[in-house]
């Protein structure tokens, strides 16, 4: 089994470096439903990134929106690591060739100012640990051909992470109702995706709670300064080369990203 885990890691690394997606891992290198082995593959990637100098800056939660769950037939959340190399400035152009099969989704990002080392947190514990929230766009990507993913494939692939963009208008939790805040993700001035905070496990705080508890139990807890992308507020949108996208979240402001046409376009 260890050889298969290492082989899965190599295939994902090769897909990243060559720009050519690999076939699904499930049923081939990793058993169907073996989420534990998939996270071991993810950990191998994380070690490699940190070994080359990438700095962990937080975590992302995936598969929190019912719309996204139904797209892939995966009905449980997962998580992946965020590094400084994945961060993109608000409105900064992203080279499309840096990605394989990018899609965008609007999210709420939490920024922590306290460690969360203990499982079985209360809502009060979470609220006290959050310094502020920001509007965010996650640029998700998949190293699996055709986005043909199961929970095993996406977990192994660092929860289908790509890049992330944070807005620049921090808000205190007391100033916004995360459950009721509406979201629209626009492309060319037209709505491409709509949703609300309630689409993220009922409330983005619930997603943060799940992640904080999960990581604390695994012995790798969230820390002060971490950024947490809490999950999509609506359906993801396939990226068009050369296009720009803007996410507006009521009470939080807006955040933008745009893409180059690519050298081979």
Residue pairs with C-beta under 8 A, 6 or more apart in sequence:
1 37
4 29
4 30
4 37
5 29
5 30
5 37
5 40
5 41
5 44
6 44
7 29
8 25
8 29
8 30
8 41
8 156
9 41
9 44
9 45
9 48
9 156
11 22
11 25
11 29
11 143
12 22
12 25
12 41
12 45
12 143
12 156
12 157
13 45
13 48
14 20
14 22
15 21
15 22
15 100
15 143
15 144
16 100
16 143
19 97
19 100
20 100
21 100
21 101
21 142
21 143
21 144
21 145
21 146
22 143
22 144
22 145
23 144
23 145
24 144
24 145
24 148
24 149
24 150
24 153
25 38
25 41
25 144
25 152
25 153
25 156
26 32
26 150
26 152
26 153
30 37
30 38
30 41
30 152
30 156
31 37
31 152
32 150
32 152
33 150
33 151
33 152
34 152
35 78
35 151
35 152
35 155
37 152
37 156
38 151
38 152
38 153
38 155
38 156
39 155
39 156
41 155
41 156
42 80
42 81
42 155
42 156
42 157
42 158
42 159
45 158
46 56
46 81
46 158
49 81
49 83
49 85
50 56
50 83
54 83
54 84
54 85
55 83
55 84
56 81
56 82
56 83
57 82
57 83
57 84
57 87
57 225
57 226
57 227
58 81
58 82
58 222
58 226
58 227
58 228
58 229
59 79
59 80
59 81
59 82
59 211
59 215
59 222
59 226
59 227
59 228
59 229
60 79
60 80
60 81
60 82
60 138
60 159
60 161
60 164
60 228
60 229
60 231
61 77
61 78
61 79
61 159
61 207
61 208
61 210
61 211
61 228
61 229
61 230
61 231
62 68
62 77
62 78
62 79
62 80
62 140
62 154
62 159
62 160
62 231
63 69
63 72
63 74
63 75
63 76
63 77
63 78
63 151
63 154
63 159
63 231
64 77
64 199
64 200
64 201
64 207
64 230
64 231
64 232
65 105
65 195
65 199
65 200
65 231
65 232
65 233
65 234
65 235
66 199
67 195
67 199
67 232
67 234
67 235
68 105
68 232
68 235
68 236
69 75
71 235
71 236
72 147
72 149
72 150
72 154
73 150
74 149
74 150
74 151
74 154
76 151
77 201
77 207
77 210
77 211
77 231
78 151
78 154
78 155
78 159
79 159
79 211
79 214
79 215
80 155
80 158
80 159
80 160
80 161
81 158
81 161
82 161
82 164
82 227
82 229
86 161
86 162
86 163
86 164
87 163
87 164
87 165
87 166
88 94
88 139
88 163
88 164
88 165
88 257
89 165
90 165
90 166
90 167
90 168
90 255
90 256
90 257
91 256
91 257
91 258
92 165
92 257
92 258
93 258
93 259
93 260
94 139
94 163
94 257
94 258
94 259
94 260
95 259
95 260
95 262
96 102
96 239
96 241
96 242
96 259
96 260
96 261
96 262
96 265
97 260
97 262
97 263
97 264
98 163
99 139
99 141
99 162
99 163
99 239
100 141
100 142
100 143
101 141
101 142
101 146
101 147
102 139
102 140
102 141
102 162
102 238
102 239
102 259
103 139
103 140
103 141
103 236
103 237
103 238
103 239
104 137
104 138
104 139
104 140
104 185
104 236
104 237
104 239
104 245
104 257
105 137
105 138
105 140
105 185
105 193
105 232
105 233
105 234
105 235
105 236
105 237
106 135
106 136
106 137
106 183
106 184
106 185
106 193
106 195
106 232
106 233
106 234
106 247
106 249
106 255
107 135
107 136
107 137
107 138
107 200
107 229
107 230
107 231
107 232
107 233
108 133
108 134
108 135
108 136
108 178
108 181
108 197
108 200
108 204
108 230
108 233
108 249
108 252
109 133
109 134
109 135
109 136
109 164
109 166
109 227
109 228
109 229
109 230
110 130
110 133
110 204
110 208
110 227
110 228
110 230
111 130
111 131
111 132
111 133
111 134
111 170
111 225
111 226
111 227
111 228
112 129
112 130
112 131
112 222
112 223
112 224
112 225
112 226
112 228
113 129
113 130
113 131
113 224
113 225
114 128
114 129
114 224
115 129
115 221
115 222
115 223
115 224
116 125
116 126
116 129
116 212
116 215
116 216
116 221
116 222
116 223
117 216
117 221
118 125
118 216
118 221
119 213
119 216
119 217
120 213
121 209
121 212
121 213
121 216
123 205
123 209
126 205
126 208
126 209
126 212
127 173
127 205
129 212
129 222
130 173
130 208
131 170
132 170
132 171
132 172
132 173
133 170
133 171
133 172
133 173
133 176
133 178
133 252
134 166
134 167
134 168
134 169
134 170
134 171
134 252
134 255
135 166
135 167
135 169
135 247
135 248
135 249
135 252
135 253
135 254
135 255
136 164
136 165
136 166
136 167
136 229
136 247
136 255
137 164
137 165
137 185
137 245
137 247
137 255
137 256
137 257
138 161
138 162
138 163
138 164
138 165
138 229
138 232
139 162
139 163
139 164
139 165
139 239
139 257
140 160
140 161
140 162
140 236
141 160
141 161
141 162
141 163
142 149
142 153
142 154
142 157
142 160
143 157
144 153
144 154
144 157
149 157
149 160
154 160
164 227
164 229
165 255
165 256
165 257
166 227
166 255
167 252
167 253
167 254
167 255
168 255
169 252
169 253
169 254
171 251
171 252
171 253
175 251
176 251
176 252
177 197
177 251
178 197
178 203
178 204
178 205
179 196
179 197
179 198
179 202
179 203
179 204
180 196
180 197
180 198
181 196
181 197
181 249
181 250
181 251
181 252
182 194
182 195
182 196
182 249
182 250
183 193
183 194
183 195
183 196
183 197
183 233
183 234
183 247
183 248
183 249
183 250
184 191
184 193
184 194
184 247
184 248
185 191
185 192
185 193
185 194
185 234
185 237
185 245
185 246
185 247
185 248
186 192
186 245
186 246
186 247
186 248
187 237
187 240
187 243
187 244
187 245
188 243
188 244
192 237
192 245
193 234
193 235
193 236
193 237
194 234
195 232
195 233
195 234
195 235
196 233
196 234
197 203
197 204
197 233
199 232
199 233
199 234
200 206
200 207
200 230
200 231
200 232
200 233
201 207
201 210
201 231
204 230
204 231
207 230
207 231
208 228
208 230
211 222
211 228
212 221
212 222
215 221
215 222
216 222
222 228
233 249
237 245
239 245
239 259
240 259
241 259
241 260
241 261
241 262
241 265
242 259
242 260
242 261
242 265
243 258
243 259
244 256
244 257
244 258
244 259
245 256
245 257
245 258
246 254
246 255
246 256
247 254
247 255
247 256
248 254
